[in-house]
Amino acid sequence: MSRKEMDALGWDACDVILVTGDAYIDHPSFGMALVGRLLEALGFRVGIISQPDWQSAEPFRELGRPRLYFGITAGNMDSLVNRYTSDRKIRSEDAYTPGAEAGKRPDRAVTVYAQRAREAFPDANIVIGSIEASLRRIAHYDYWSDKVRRSVLPDSKADILLFGNAERALVALTRRLAAGEPIASIRDLRGTAFMARPGWRPSEDWHETDSLALDRPGRIDTHSHSDPYAMEPAAAAPGPAADGAQPVRIVPAAE
């Protein structure tokens, strides 16, 4: 977490530098601690910058340029949920900061941290993740600004986004970068998102679907998506029902 610690370990540089909006506590309730220990167990030199001052790029230069990438996360919570109530009032406490002190991370922390890391080292690889990045990986309705915002990728200027439980993807990405593969060529990892030029496809077997077509109201295509709650008429009981309705039974998905 400091140059002094790096010197004591004999490190001239870190392989990976993780930046988090949470305090760094070496405990499994803090996601960045788990990610750091995972990469460390695989032999990578991991630095962690916790709750940096985002007003300038200087804190992001503290550990030098990472050999492989900056890993950026807002922390265990979306930074806007962390800071504001559902009434958009500022919270007085932050459970992931020492002393529950509020205001130790910026709004839209993934975007801000990634921009500062890019400012500090323009040629460094930037990888973003966490719940904030995951939920904002595509165009989305933003409650706080009451409008549809574009993906966090172009705003953060990150090279790649890992979403969901991304430990396997993170390990694969780190190993491939360590082997010398350019981050711009890594386009086949499950659970990742990245910017691509219009018309780009991973291969000729892929096609693009207009997302607006998925949101039009109407009948669900049952041929493509089985409904585990589908119901069908059961065998009619002797004699009509009093109200003319037919009994139904729930069909398990396995059937």
Secondary structure as UniProt FT lines:
FT   HELIX           3..9
FT   STRAND          16..20
FT   TURN            28..29
FT   HELIX           31..41
FT   TURN            42..43
FT   STRAND          46..50
FT   TURN            54..55
FT   HELIX           58..61
FT   TURN            62..63
FT   STRAND          69..73
FT   HELIX           79..83
FT   TURN            86..87
FT   TURN            95..96
FT   HELIX           98..100
FT   TURN            107..108
FT   HELIX           109..120
FT   TURN            122..123
FT   STRAND          126..128
FT   HELIX           131..135
FT   STRAND          140..142
FT   TURN            143..146
FT   STRAND          147..149
FT   HELIX           152..156
FT   STRAND          160..162
FT   HELIX           167..178
FT   TURN            179..180
FT   HELIX           183..185
FT   TURN            190..191
FT   STRAND          192..193
FT   TURN            198..199
FT   TURN            204..205
FT   HELIX           211..215
FT   TURN            222..224
FT   TURN            228..229
FT   STRAND          231..233
FT   TURN            242..243
FT   STRAND          248..250
FT   TURN            253..254
//
